[in-house]
Amino acid sequence: MSRTAVLLVDCPDAKGIVASVSTFLYSHGANILGSDQHQDNQAGLFFMRVEFDLTDFTLDPPNFAREFQPIAGRYQMQWRLEDTASRTRVALFVSRHQHCLVDLLHRHQTGELPGGEIAPIRMRDRWLNSTGCRFITFPWMERGNSQPRQNKSACSMGTRST
């Protein structure tokens, strides 16, 4: 399986964005494997996701940024280039309904849901764990708990894994 990259773009909507991005990628040896775009008419915004094969691609990330800058500047783009070989760590906040978690874990195991380590997070100690996963538990988040909710940076304090 070849290495791929994903280019994510958002910018004000304008004519020529898809053509400019596609032509740029093609001119540097990319083979576009998939492209999705969406326009938000109310906000006047354009969103694009392009996945391409890196086999014959001639730019490394620093050169990509330099060469892509004229297009990004012309369309006032916010963009990000991701190498799909890097695995993202994923946290899943789990409800009482296990079928959703089981479906996501199955998709991850079969490769349909890419990502590295998965950390299921539950809010209840009484939640039955039939998935075989190790959970991070935040019992103070249960409904009716009078303890105040804390910000994300404080979440790692006082947790326990099961």
Protein Blocks (a to p, Z undefined) as FASTA:
>chain_A
ZZdddddddddddehklmmmmmmmmmnopacfbdcddddfknopacddddddfklpcbdf
klmmmmmmmmmmmnopacddddfkbccdddddddfblklmmmmmmmmmnopagcfddddd
dfbfklccfkopacdddfklpghiabdcddfklmmgopacZZ
